[in-house]
């Protein structure tokens, strides 16, 4: 039997297209930077950042538009996908690899498999890459932890922040494991191919007996130096995953702390607010109430039988207009609201007020709130003043339905 050995460049010594894909999954353009395509990367990065900022403004800004936000979000997703494909293409030019390597990664006759493809799958869903690399136990553990984390998010929103850590651990663990024990094709026990040998038909290959020799890949584990290089790249990727995913998920949690959507349940604020309107409420700790603001607050007051005012153990959310502050005198005379003796211009009222309110001074720290639909509103003229600490926030915009999208001033 005659055999020879042939050398081949280590896959880890060259820029990996699938490593670029992993980076571009974090944000458009990052994979291009890794591949040395700086100008191209800046273009993708700039487009991605611009769409992100416009999307945030459209959904949460005072003068934003939810339809514009939805359009920008869709464009951002498309841009993200094409930036990933372009990052792969930039590094696979001049090689035999193409983006159809999705299929090549599954072929049993593929001699050199890019371990970063498995890491890419675990970026999509922790544990998925382990299953692809036939690390079934680790895959089941990471997938189970992911499902457990997602279940906990429904109870504790802050748990969402830890998902970035799970993604990072799953990816670095897989990179470390595959760098020393590469993924194996189905039905084979050898490690990833790094060398080859010549085998004749006498060793069991079909032939015409002429001694024709064929190159057959051998599979050997990568050298320690190569494995260490892979682990270092894995650590860099895991760190970037942790930072980017934590920033993304943390922004969601923080946005919920600053802005909260509420649905209008009644006609007490007609015509300014209609039943079913979705309003955005700013919950800034620096908010200072001003007359004319529309506020959302908690109250234990409710309407009992016969129209009597009762108190319940559970608080309800109400939305009303703030008409007077602590220290003000408020009264209603002949259908006109007076604050500190001054008649208020309220051109948003659907009809004149049909009740009277005797003059009263508001204690400091107390507020007086009324619905715009004054004659059909359960508000301060019924149950009294509102403690300032019960205010949830300032309603600043109608975000839904689209035809009623407008700021609230």
C-alpha positions in Angstrom: 0.0 0.0 0.0 1.4 3.4 -1.0 0.4 6.5 0.9 1.5 10.1 1.1 0.5 13.1 3.3 -0.5 16.5 2.0 -0.7 19.6 4.0 -3.5 22.1 4.1 -3.9 25.5 5.6 -5.6 25.5 8.9 -9.1 26.9 8.6 -8.6 28.9 11.8 -5.6 30.8 10.2 -7.8 32.5 7.7 -10.7 34.8 8.2 -13.8 32.7 8.5 -17.0 33.7 6.6 -19.1 32.2 9.4 -17.3 34.1 12.1 -18.1 37.2 10.1 -21.7 36.1 10.1 -21.7 35.7 13.8 -20.4 39.3 14.2 -22.9 40.7 11.8 -25.7 39.1 13.8 -24.7 41.5 16.6 -25.1 44.6 14.4 -24.9 45.3 10.6 -21.3 46.1 9.5 -19.4 44.5 12.4 -18.6 41.3 10.3 -17.3 43.5 7.5 -14.8 45.2 9.9 -13.5 41.8 10.9 -13.0 40.9 7.2 -11.1 44.2 6.5 -14.0 45.7 4.5 -14.0 49.0 6.5 -15.8 51.2 4.0 -18.5 48.6 3.3 -18.8 48.0 7.0 -19.3 51.7 7.8 -22.0 51.9 5.2 -23.9 48.9 6.7 -23.3 50.2 10.2 -24.5 53.7 9.4 -27.7 52.4 7.7 -28.4 50.1 10.6 -27.9 52.8 13.3 -30.0 55.3 11.3 -32.9 52.9 11.0 -32.6 52.0 14.7 -32.8 55.6 15.8 -35.7 56.5 13.5 -37.6 53.4 14.7 -37.2 54.3 18.4 -38.3 57.9 17.7 -41.3 56.7 15.6 -42.6 54.4 18.4 -41.7 56.4 21.5 -41.2 60.1 20.4 -43.8 62.8 21.1 -44.3 63.5 17.4 -43.6 59.9 16.2 -45.8 57.8 14.0 -46.4 54.1 14.7 -46.8 53.3 11.0 -43.4 54.9 10.2 -42.0 52.9 13.1 -43.4 49.6 11.7 -42.0 50.4 8.3 -38.5 51.2 9.6 -38.6 48.1 11.8 -39.3 45.9 8.7 -36.6 47.7 6.7 -34.2 47.2 9.5 -34.8 43.4 9.6 -34.3 43.2 5.8 -31.1 45.3 6.1 -29.9 43.1 8.9 -30.3 39.9 6.9 -28.7 41.3 3.8 -25.7 42.6 5.8 -25.2 39.1 7.2 -25.2 37.6 3.6 -22.9 40.4 2.4 -20.5 39.8 5.3 -20.3 36.1 4.3 -19.8 37.0 0.7 -17.0 39.4 1.3 -14.9 36.7 3.1 -15.8 33.8 0.8 -14.8 35.6 -2.5 -12.1 33.7 -4.3 -12.7 30.5 -2.3 -14.8 27.5 -3.0 -17.3 28.5 -0.3 -20.6 30.1 -1.1 -23.6 30.9 1.0 -25.1 27.5 0.2 -22.7 26.2 2.8 -25.8 25.8 4.9 -26.3 22.6 3.0 -22.6 21.9 2.8 -22.4 21.9 6.6 -24.8 18.9 6.6 -23.2 16.8 3.9 -21.3 13.8 5.3 -18.7 14.1 2.5 -17.8 17.7 3.5 -14.2 17.3 4.8 -13.7 20.6 6.5 -16.6 22.0 8.5 -16.6 25.5 9.9 -17.2 25.3 13.6 -18.5 28.9 13.6 -21.5 27.7 11.7 -22.5 25.7 14.8 -21.9 28.8 17.0 -24.0 30.8 14.6 -26.9 28.3 15.2 -26.5 28.8 19.0 -26.7 32.5 18.5 -30.1 32.0 17.0 -31.1 29.7 19.9 -28.8 28.5 22.7 -28.4 24.8 22.4 -29.3 24.6 18.7 -25.6 24.6 17.6 -24.8 21.9 20.1 -27.5 19.6 18.5 -26.0 20.4 15.1 -22.5 19.4 16.4 -24.1 16.3 17.9 -23.4 17.4 21.5 -26.8 16.3 22.6 -26.4 16.5 26.4 -25.0 20.1 26.3 -27.7 21.0 23.7 -30.5 19.8 25.9 -29.0 21.7 28.9 -28.8 25.0 27.1 -32.2 24.6 25.4 -33.8 23.7 28.8 -32.2 26.8 30.4 -33.4 29.0 27.6 -37.0 27.7 28.0 -36.7 28.1 31.8 -35.4 31.7 31.4 -38.2 32.6 29.0 -40.8 31.3 31.4 -39.3 33.3 34.3 -39.5 36.5 32.1 -43.3 36.4 32.3 -43.0 36.7 36.1 -39.9 38.8 36.6 -39.1 41.2 33.8 -35.6 41.9 35.0 -34.6 38.3 34.3 -34.6 39.3 30.6 -31.2 41.0 31.3 -29.6 37.7 32.0 -30.4 36.2 28.6 -27.4 37.8 27.1 -25.2 35.9 29.6 -26.8 32.6 28.6 -26.2 33.3 24.9 -22.5 34.2 25.5 -21.9 31.1 27.7 -23.6 28.8 25.1 -21.4 30.2 22.3 -18.0 30.1 24.1 -18.7 26.6 25.5 -19.4 25.3 22.0 -16.4 27.0 20.5 -14.2 25.6 23.2 -15.5 22.1 22.9 -15.3 22.0 19.1 -11.8 23.5 19.0 -10.5 20.4 20.8 -13.1 17.8 19.8 -14.5 18.9 16.4 -18.0 18.1 15.2 -18.4 14.7 13.6 -20.5 13.7 10.6 -23.2 11.1 11.1 -21.9 7.6 11.2 -18.2 8.6 11.6 -16.0 8.7 14.7 -13.0 10.6 13.3 -12.3 14.2 14.1 -12.4 17.0 11.5 -10.2 16.5 8.4 -6.9 18.3 8.5 -4.7 16.0 6.3 -5.2 13.4 3.5 -3.7 10.2 2.2 -3.7 8.1 -0.9 -5.6 4.8 -0.9 -5.6 2.2 -3.7 -8.5 0.2 -4.9 -6.8 -2.8 -3.3 -8.0 -1.3 0.1 -11.6 -1.7 -0.9 -12.2 1.0 -3.5 -13.9 0.1 -6.7 -11.5 0.2 -9.7 -10.3 -1.6 -12.7 -7.4 -3.2 -11.0 -4.9 -0.8 -12.6 -3.8 0.5 -9.3 -5.4 3.9 -9.6 -5.0 5.8 -6.4 -7.5 8.2 -4.8 -7.1 11.0 -2.3 -9.2 10.2 0.8 -9.5 12.7 3.7 -8.2 11.8 7.1 -9.7 13.5 10.1 -7.4 14.6 12.9 -7.8 17.0 15.8 -6.5 20.5 15.3 -3.1 21.4 16.8 -3.1 22.9 20.3 -2.0 26.3 19.0 -4.9 26.3 16.5 -7.3 25.3 19.2 -6.1 28.1 21.4 -6.6 30.6 18.6 -10.2 29.4 18.2 -10.8 29.7 21.9 -9.5 33.3 21.8 -11.8 34.2 19.0 -14.6 32.5 20.8 -13.9 34.6 23.9 -14.0 37.8 21.8 -17.2 36.8 20.2 -18.8 35.8 23.6 -17.8 39.1 25.1 -19.4 41.0 22.2 -22.5 38.9 22.4 -22.8 39.6 26.1 -22.4 43.3 25.6 -24.7 43.7 22.6 -27.5 41.4 23.9 -27.4 42.9 27.3 -27.6 46.4 25.8 -30.5 45.4 23.6 -32.5 43.6 26.3 -31.6 46.2 28.9 -32.9 48.9 26.6 -36.3 47.1 26.5 -36.4 46.8 30.3 -35.4 50.5 30.7 -37.9 51.6 28.1 -40.7 49.9 30.1 -39.5 51.8 33.2 -39.6 55.1 31.4 -42.6 54.7 29.1 -45.7 52.6 29.5 -48.7 52.2 27.2 -52.2 52.4 28.6 -55.6 51.7 27.0 -58.4 54.3 27.6 -61.3 52.3 29.1 -64.1 54.9 29.3 -65.6 58.0 27.8 -64.6 60.3 30.7 -62.0 62.1 28.5 -64.1 62.5 25.3 -63.4 64.1 22.9 -59.7 64.3 23.7 -59.4 60.6 24.2 -61.7 57.9 22.8 -62.5 54.5 24.2 -59.8 52.1 23.0 -57.1 54.7 22.3 -53.7 53.6 23.3 -51.7 56.3 25.0 -48.0 56.5 25.9 -47.3 57.6 29.4 -43.9 59.0 30.5 -42.9 57.7 34.0 -39.9 60.0 34.5 -39.0 60.5 38.1 -38.2 64.2 37.2 -41.8 64.9 36.1 -43.3 68.1 37.6 -47.1 68.3 37.3 -48.5 71.3 35.5 -52.0 72.5 35.0 -53.5 71.1 31.8 -51.4 67.9 31.8 -53.2 64.6 31.1 -52.1 62.2 33.8 -52.5 58.5 34.6 -52.9 57.7 38.3 -53.8 55.0 40.7 -56.9 55.3 42.9 -58.8 53.1 45.3 -62.0 55.0 44.7 -64.9 53.3 42.8 -68.6 53.8 42.2 -70.7 51.7 44.4 -74.5 50.9 44.2 -76.7 53.9 43.8 -73.7 56.0 42.6 -72.1 56.2 46.0 -68.3 56.5 46.3 -66.6 53.4 47.8 -63.0 52.4 48.4 -61.6 49.1 47.3 -58.5 47.2 48.3 -57.2 47.0 44.8 -56.2 50.2 43.0 -57.4 51.1 39.5 -55.8 53.2 36.8 -57.5 56.4 35.7 -56.7 59.0 33.1 -57.8 62.6 33.7 -56.7 66.2 33.1 -54.8 68.0 35.9 -56.6 71.4 36.5 -55.1 72.5 39.9 -52.0 72.0 42.1 -51.4 72.0 45.8 -51.9 75.5 47.2 -54.4 76.5 44.5 -58.0 77.5 45.0 -60.4 75.7 42.7 -64.2 76.3 42.1 -66.8 75.8 39.4 -69.4 78.6 39.0 -72.1 78.7 36.3 -70.4 76.1 34.1 -66.9 77.8 34.4 -63.8 76.4 36.1 -62.0 79.0 38.2 -58.5 78.5 39.5 -57.2 81.1 41.9 -60.2 83.2 40.8 -59.2 83.1 37.1 -61.5 81.6 34.6 -59.8 78.8 32.6 -60.0 78.5 28.8 -61.0 74.9 28.1 -61.9 74.7 24.4 -61.5 70.9 24.5 -64.8 70.4 26.6 -67.7 68.9 24.6 -70.3 70.9 26.5 -70.5 73.3 29.5 -70.2 72.0 33.0 -73.6 71.3 34.5 -72.6 71.2 38.2 -71.3 73.6 40.8 -68.3 73.3 43.1 -67.8 75.4 46.1 -64.4 77.1 46.5 -61.8 74.9 48.2 -58.0 75.2 48.8 -55.8 72.3 47.8 -53.3 71.1 50.5 -49.7 71.0 49.4 -48.9 67.6 47.8 -52.6 67.3 46.6 -53.9 67.6 43.0 -57.3 68.2 41.5 -58.2 66.2 38.4 -61.2 66.3 36.1 -62.3 64.5 33.0 -62.7 66.5 29.8 -66.2 65.0 29.5 -67.0 66.8 32.8 -70.6 65.8 33.2 -69.9 62.1 32.8 -66.6 61.7 34.7 -65.8 60.1 38.0 -63.1 62.5 39.2 -62.1 64.9 41.9 -65.4 66.8 42.0 -66.9 63.5 43.2 -64.2 61.9 45.5 -61.9 64.8 46.3 -58.2 65.6 45.8 -55.5 63.2 44.5 -52.2 62.6 46.3 -49.4 63.6 44.0 -47.5 60.3 44.8 -50.4 58.4 43.2 -49.6 59.8 39.8 -48.0 57.2 37.5 -47.0 59.5 34.7 -47.8 62.1 32.1 -49.7 61.0 29.0 -47.9 62.6 26.1 -49.1 60.8 22.9 -51.9 58.8 21.3 -50.1 56.0 19.6 -53.0 53.8 18.4 -55.1 53.6 16.3 -52.9 55.1 13.5 -55.5 57.6 12.3 -55.6 59.1 15.8 -51.8 59.2 16.2 -51.0 62.6 17.7 -49.2 64.4 20.6 -51.1 65.3 23.8 -50.3 68.8 24.9 
